[in-house]
Amino acid sequence: MSSPKQLNILDFSFVLPDEKIAKFPLENRDESKLLIYKNATISDGIFKQIDTYLPENSLVVFNNTRVVHARLLFNRLTGAQIEIFCIEPLHHLDYQQAFVSKQTSTWKCMVGNSKKWKEDWLEKQVETPLGDVILKATKKENTGELTVVDFTWNNNDLAFAEVLHYAGILPLPPYLNRKTEAADEERYQTVYAKVAGSVAAPTAGLHFTPAVFEQLKQKQITVDEVTLHVGAGTFKPVKTEALVDHEMHEETLYVELSTLKNIATCLSAKNTLVVVGTTSMRTLESLFWHGVKILLNKAAKEVEIKQWDAYELDAGEITSYQAITAIIHSMEKDNEYVLVGSTQIILAPGYQFRLVDALITNFHQPENTLILLIAAFVGKDWRIIYEHALANNYRFLSYGDSSLLFKNSN
């Protein structure tokens, strides 16, 4: 596997006219267009018929993360508005603890208009079903691009998740360039969203409906879930020409033992493993490298995959099945049922995919890490795929249309 460190991001550019960006979702989720790429051939379909393009006995893995009301607006006494965007808990693996905490919770945040924040703290009154609450935000130290903020509130019956829900705003992607509307509360969540923690939706899953799930079931297609909390870094452009100078964002993941066993069964039977979204892809490919680390006696107790691990570790003859079963045996030995950790993996041309056979994903922006992942998965045909999408009126980005891409073996 060759390292992509010297790739030039400008080689992954294309013109994306503003009118191609879907600013609003379709009324019906599964009515979106579907581009199918298989065996170096492109065809067009509709998402609600995706079951017809997936082999029987496939395993489809989703990211069940739920978007939180991460944007908090505070007003100074002068009238100036300060936006505090909650990115992740101070200790990034403690999402569950952060959301159930009472009276205080500490987060790493992006702060808009930060130079005007002169006070020791900001506060706002929040209407909740348990009465009005005063939410205070106290600025602590800066950690790179983020600011540590202590949140406190004066009602011990409310957990931070509830306070955030009533005080905050659902964060839409910046490229939509519009305010959040009431309809976004439903449409910017997948129908299977469960685990709160993301500041951006895993948008590949926005097309799924109960009817689509029923069709998958009728075709003997198994579904399962992982959790990877999507951070603001997913929108981060690659600002350096050489990829080696770009620092990949880190995201928190959770995978249940039962899911790992389903993946192992799929691999053993040589069935098709499909992931919904780049976040699910990053999670599953990170699992392979965690298994490799276990077999090489280099693994931390928790998953910890760094940006270049996949290119610097020598997996030798270790198979995907061996890597996943190594994780299973390690968890069973320690009586653990959920694998927790973080990944900073970067999937770019030169990467050899180990687990995933097919990817369901939307159409992405030029010159970012998501388009690099697509180029790694389908090879140089990524440009033909995107030219086809642009020429055939596919809608781009979060609220746009979908694609089903099968791995290019060339």
Secondary structure, DSSP 8 states (H G I E B T S, - for coil): ----TT-BGGGG-----GGGB-SS--SSGGGSEEEEEETTEEEEEEGGGGGGGS-TT-EEEEE-EEE---EEEEE-TTS-EEEEEEEEESSTT-HHHHHH-BSEEEEEEEEETGGG--SSEEEEEEEETTEEEEEEEEEEEEETTEEEEEEEES-TT-BHHHHHHHH-B----GGG-S---TTHHHHTS-TT--EEEESS--GGGGG--HHHHHHHHHTT-EEEEEEE---GGGG-B--SSBGGG-----EEEEEEHHHHHHHHHHHHHT--EEEESHHHHHHHHHHHHHHHHHHTT---SSEEE-TTHHHHS--TT--HHHHHHHHHHHHHHTT--EEEEEE-----TT---SS-SEEEEE---TTBHHHHHHHHHHGGGHHHHHHHHHHTT--BSTTS-EEEEE----
